[in-house]
């Protein structure tokens, strides 16, 4: 999976990163802060071997999508 372009976007309720793949697909990720979005945009620019799944907004489940937490990932399964 090769990345063609990474774009940082400002939304009304936060920040997002749009990753365009050379194969033609687009993945969009939403983050609560500009710092989170810039961090993950930089990570995606490095060209990871795989991309995390995108979070899909579900109706009635609230309006905020949480980004993965480094502390939570480091602590292992809950």
N, C-alpha and C positions, 0 to 999 in steps of 0.2 A: 504494500500500500504506500504509494508515494504522494506527498503533499505538494500541490501546485502553489497554493496561496493561503496565507493566514491573515485575517482582518479582525481588528478590534472594533467593537461597535458599542455605542452608548444607547441604552434604552431608557424608557421612562422610569422603570423601577429597578435599574441596575445596569450591569455591563454584560456584554456577550463577546464570544469569539466565534468567528465563522471560518471553518477549515474547508477549503476546496481541494478535492482530490484530483490527481491527474487523470484518473479513470472517469471523471465527470461527476462524481457524487459530492454532496455538500453536507457537512455536519455542523450543527450549531450548538454551542454550550453557553449557558447563562450563569453568571456569578453575581454575588451581592455587592462586591466592591470592585473598584478600578484596579486595586493592587492584585486581587485574585485573578482578574481577567488578564492583566499584563503578564503575570507569572505564567499562566497556562498558555498564553499566546507565545511566549518565549520558548516554552517546552515544546509546543507543536512545531515551531520553526526549526527546532533541532532534528525533526523527522523521526519520531518514535516508530518502533516496529508495528505497534498496534495503537488504536485510538480507543478510549473508553466509550462505553455506550452513551448515547445522548439521553438526557432525561426528558421524558415527554410529559407535558402538563396534562393533568387529569381534571376533568370537570368536577367541581365540588370538593376538591382536595386542598384548597387554599391557593394562594397566588404566588408563593415563594418556592423556588426550586433551590435546594441546598447543594453547594459544591462539595466534593469529597474533602474531608478534613485530613490533613497530614497526621495530626495527633491520633485521630480515630483509626487511620490505616496502620499507624505504627503500633498501636496497642493490640492489634490482632482482632479476631472475631469476638463479638459481644456475647 
